[in-house]
Amino acid sequence: MLALGARWVPILGAEPETGMGYQVATVHLEDGRVFDRVVIVGGAITSIRGESRIPFDETEIRRIVVTHDKPD
């Protein structure tokens, strides 16, 4: 799990939930990598489709876009 800091509160708070208590987003990193179907619960990234762990830290995140693309 990766807790997100206060920087992301207004961005995530402005978007509706994908489901009860969670959002699904795409995360864009500073180095150009993009991760789809990122599950965010209570201000923390809890999982990423196809990844066994979170392969980045918060300082690497450039942008988070809530997409509501539910994981399979």
C-alpha positions in Angstrom: 0.0 0.0 0.0 1.2 3.5 -0.8 -0.3 6.4 1.2 -0.8 9.6 -0.9 0.0 13.0 0.6 -2.1 16.1 0.9 -1.2 17.2 -2.6 -3.6 14.6 -4.0 -6.6 15.3 -1.7 -8.2 18.1 -3.8 -7.7 16.0 -7.0 -9.2 12.8 -5.7 -11.8 14.6 -3.6 -13.2 16.4 -6.7 -13.9 13.1 -8.4 -16.7 10.6 -7.6 -16.1 7.2 -6.3 -15.8 4.3 -8.8 -17.5 2.1 -6.2 -18.3 2.0 -2.5 -15.2 3.7 -0.9 -12.7 3.4 -3.8 -11.6 5.1 -7.0 -9.9 3.5 -10.0 -7.3 5.8 -11.7 -4.4 6.0 -14.1 -1.1 7.2 -12.6 1.4 9.0 -14.7 5.0 9.1 -13.5 7.7 11.7 -14.0 9.8 9.2 -16.1 6.9 8.6 -18.5 5.6 5.3 -17.2 1.9 5.0 -17.0 -0.1 2.6 -14.7 -3.7 1.9 -15.5 -6.3 0.4 -13.2 -4.8 1.7 -10.0 -7.1 1.2 -7.0 -7.2 4.0 -4.5 -8.9 3.6 -1.1 -9.0 6.3 1.5 -6.1 8.2 0.0 -3.9 5.2 -0.5 -2.9 3.2 -3.6 -3.8 -0.4 -2.6 -3.3 -2.3 -5.8 -2.3 -2.0 -9.5 -3.6 -4.4 -12.1 -0.8 -6.7 -13.1 1.6 -5.7 -10.4 2.4 -7.7 -7.2 3.6 -4.5 -5.5 3.5 -0.7 -6.0 6.5 -0.1 -8.3 7.0 3.6 -7.5 6.8 6.1 -4.6 4.7 9.2 -4.3 7.5 11.5 -5.3 7.6 10.0 -8.7 3.9 10.7 -9.5 3.2 13.5 -12.0 -0.5 13.1 -12.4 -3.4 11.0 -11.2 -6.5 10.7 -13.5 -9.6 9.0 -12.1 -10.9 6.8 -14.9 -13.3 4.4 -13.2 -11.9 1.5 -15.3 -12.7 -1.3 -13.0 -10.1 -4.1 -12.6 -11.0 -7.5 -14.1 
